[in-house]
Each structure stands twice: as structure tokens, then as C-alpha cells.
Amino acid sequence: MSPSRSVLGIGAGLAGAAVAAAAGVAADRLWRARRTAISLGVAGDYVEVPDEERVVIAEDGVPLHVEIDEPEGHESRPTVILSHGYTHNLTVWVFQRRMLRAAGYRVVLWDVRGHGRSEEAEDSTYTVRQLGRDLGAVIAQTTPTGPIVLVGHSMGGMTMMSFASAYPDVLRERVIGAAFISSSAGDLASVNYGLGRQLGTIVHRLGPAAMLRLSDQEALVTSTRHAGKDLEGYLVHRWSFASPVPMSIVRLVADMIFATKMSTTSAYLSSLMLHDERDALREFIGIETLVMHGDHDRITPDAHSEAIVDAIPGAEYVLVRNAGHVLPLEYPEIVDEHLIDMIDRACRALAGQARPKKRPRRVVQRVPAPGRPGPATKARGNPAS
């Protein structure tokens, strides 16, 4: 059950049983060999103390955990609001919040309902549509005025699309920039998770039922997790990344996944498979937009980002080579660089210093060779401030 829980919790969360069966002892041995080439890192490196912690109350009364960073001089700059993905929490943004804070931007991060330190809710409310309204509540209660930049990873990007559907006027009046990282506007039911069409179809059929059964056995799932740490690490790495990362990063992702209750994971699944916000993308036309994706993303193939770019003329598209689904943690220096550039462009446009330009249809970013991390990108301040 541990392999199933690990893979099911990553991104779309469906491939567990099939992959565990195929992996077995061979996968365990492969991971033991591979991990010797990956630096360990220190878990404490990813702990941040916010300037303020706040509880935002959603429209249905669910308390949402919010953290706010307020560097000196942020008043002249937009607020950047970061939304995380399925089975993760706001910690996935640890490197980006550091970069943005150093660059002088106010940063708002939140845990979506049922994740991280936010409260649980009724299963019927675990939908992408509800998350869009929750984002609306976060904005209204933490950033009631001023320009905003929205950034979302995976389900966080879907949350932004749902927000655009629910609050188009707020989007057009206040959002000056948007970044969709490893996200999708719909058609997730067609993803085969790198297993091939036939096996992928089987996983889609069996996944929801298997997760529903496991949701009643939280204690058993947790105990079996501890019996297979190496195989769990292999599977988390395989479905989250495509290059060597510190073992502490693998553990960070695994801990986020297992901190999310199986019942919550199961309840969100149907909504993710039904998610279709392609019509909402037109609301972002005219807003400075960045789309990023890894070319080895097994959870959400890069064709999903291409569809987003097709729907938003002028959006910048950065396809990162040798990268998987969790780009903010795998290649933070690349995400930081393009994110700060997009925000700078949005600020210049807001100040009337430049008009939005049509960005290249595709920008293929060369990444550091395996064995990195490479040098971090220096944060640049906003020239419009």
C-alpha cells in the first residue's frame, strides 16, 4: 500500500498499484544505487518564518491557513499570491518566496482546504471550482486593494482558472501578471502517467475505487509507509522529478503527500478528472502571462501547457529540459529567473513604461547538467518602483 499511496498522492494520483507491481525489488535496488549519487541536503533548509500568519475564512466557513511575507518597501509593488498543487502545501514555494521577498515583493501563500495547516471540509467541497472561490476569499481578506500577480503550480494553476471564472471583474481590474507552472486547463482523464495507453486506461478505471478503499485505512497506510522508505523514495522521485535532487527535497515532497489524508486525496480526485476551465483562459488575454513545464512531466504532459499558451496569445512558454512535475523544487533557479522577469514586465506595463509584447511561442531553457544544483538566479528588483 505504501507505493500506491506515494504515487497516488503525486499530482493526478492514480498510478500507484500498477507501478508498484512493476517496480518491486528491482525498483528498490535501483533507487538504493541512485540515491548514493544525490546529496542529502538538510530538512531545516526549507523552513521559513513568515512576517504574519493569518486564518482566512472561506465562504462556507472553512478556516484556511495563510502566511504573509512583507519586506520593507513592498508598498510600491504588487502582491504575489502563490497557490500550491494537489497533496502539496505552501512549502513547495520555499525557494520562490525567498527570492520574491529578497526582491521586495509582498508574498501571500496559503494551504488549500484539506491540505497543510488548513482545516478539513465536507468531501463535496473538494473541487477545483471551490478552490477558485477560496482564492477569492484569500485575496479579499489579505489583499483587498492594489495590483496582484497570481502564481499556481499544478492544481494551483487550475485554481487560478477557476478564480477567473468566478471573479472575472477582479481578475481584469487587479491582476497584472499570471504564471501557470506544470498545470492543465482540462482533459486530465487522458493522461497515462508514462505507463502507455493500455495500462494508463486500467489505472484510471481502478484508481478512484482503490483510493476510496484506502481512505478508510489511514493507519494501515501510514504504517506500511515506514516499511518501504526506499521504494517510496524511488516512486516519489520518479513522478515528481526527472533529474537528481537532494534527498531532503524528495523527503519534503513525500512528507507533504503523506500529510494529506487519504480521504481528502480521494475526494479531490473526481473533480480533477472532470476539471475543464479552457473557456476561463480567455480571461487572461492581455495579462502578462508565463507558462512553464518540464519536458519529462509524467503527471501532466507538456501538451497541457501548450493548450494554455494557445488560448492566451502572447503568453511566454518555457519548456524546461530534463525536468519533471515539481518544477519549483527541482529547478528553483530557473523558475525564479522567469518568474521575476514576468513580474518585472507586468510592473513596467502597469507603469506605462512598456506595452505587453507577443512573447516567443516556445522558449526551451537549457538546464544545468545532472549533478547540479547550479548557481541560483539573483533576484532583481522591480525597475518600475
Secondary structure, DSSP 8 states (H G I E B T S, - for coil): -HHHHHHHTSTT---HHHHHHHHHHHHHHHHHHHHTTS----GGGG----SEEEEEE-TTS-EEEEEEE--TTGGGS-EEEEE--TT--GGGGHHHHHHHHHTT-EEEEE--TTSTTS----GGG-SHHHHHHHHHHHHHHH--SS-EEEEEETHHHHHHHHHHHH-HHHHHHHEEEEEEES--SB-GGG--TTS-HHHHHHHHHHHHHHHHHHTT-HHHHHHHHTT-HHHHHHHHHHHH-SS---HHHHHHHHHHHHHS-HHHHHHHHHHHHH-B-GGGGGGGTTSEEEEEEETT-SSS-THHHHHHHHHSTT-EEEEETT--S-HHHHSHHHHHHHHHHHHHHHHHHHTTS-------S-EEE----TT-----------TT-
